[in-house]
Amino acid sequence: MNKPPSILSLLLALVLLAVFGVLGAKFMLGRHSASTMSQLGAVWPNIETMPASERNFLVELAHTCNVTTREPVRAEVVDCLRSVQMNAAATARLDGLLKQAPNPESTPAGR
């Protein structure tokens, strides 16, 4: 006859699954966050040094438009951010940040 598993062994299995789930979620969130920052870095190379409010605004837009599914090039990132439905103030804020971003087309080659 087979004995049913004890409550202690079931509890241990549940704890192990919970720990595995939390660690897996942290790993995936970290990778997604790094990917998002990398995509935004195509437009704003100084994204890490921006004020937190501006950086958080851009990250929120990037998550809303799912920027990580786009090609990691400037035009694609800008297109993605502009595709988010925003009010006039948010659109003006994004436009201001885009004007502050270095434009590689205006930079002479080799510098």
N, C-alpha and C positions, 0 to 999 in steps of 0.2 A: 504494500500500500504506500502511496505517495503522501507525504506530509505536506500540508499547505505551508507556504513561506511564513515565517514569523513576522510579527509587527515590526520588530527591530530591523530585520533585513529589508523590509519594504520601506521603512523610514530612511535607512541608509541609502537605498537606491534613489529615493526621492531627493535626498540632499545632494547626492552626486549629480543627478540630472540638473538640479537647480544651479549648482556651482558651474557646471559645464555651460548651461544656458547663459548665465551672467557673463562669464569669461568670453564666450563666443560673441555675445552682443557687444561687449566693449571693444573687442577686436574689430568687428565689422563697422561699428560706429567710428572708430579711429581711422580706419581705411577710407571710409566715405568722407569724413571730414578732411583728411589729407588730400583726397582727390578733388574735392570742392575748392580747397584753397589753391591747389595747383592750377585748376582751370581759371580761377579768378586772377592768379598770378600772370596769366597770359596777357591780361589787360593792365593790371596794376602790379608790377613787380615788387612794389613796396607794401603789399597788402598786410603783411605781418606787423608793420610799423604804423599803420593807419590808426587813428583814434578808434577805440572799441565801438563807439556808436556807428561810425561809418562802415567799419568792417562787418558788424552784425547786420546792418541794413543790406549790404551786398550779399552776405551769406544767406539771409532769409530769401532774397530774390532768387539766388542761385538754387536754393532748395525748392522753391516754388516752381521754377521752370525746369527743374531736374537737369541742371547743367552738366552733370556727369555723363549723360547720355549723348552729349554733343562732342564734336571734334575739339581737341584742346588748342584751338587757334582763336586769335583775337575776335575776328568777325563772327564766329559761331557763338562765342561767349556773349558778346554784345547783343547779338540777335536774340539769344535766349533771354537775357535780362530784360530787354525791351518788350518781349512777348508777354510779360506778366501784366495783368490788368492792375493799374494803379490809379490813385487819385492824382490831381494836378500837382500837389506838393511833392509827392513821391517821385513823379516823373521829372520834376524840376531838380530834385535832389540827385537822381541818377544822372541827369544831363550834366549837372555841375561836377559830379565825380568823374564822368567820362571826359570832360574838358580838362580836368587836372591830370588825367592819366597820360603817361608818355606815349607819344604816337610814333611807332617805328618807321612809318613812311616818311616822316619829316626829319628823321635822324640820318645824317650822312652815313653811308656804308663804311664799315671798318672802324667805327668809333665806339 
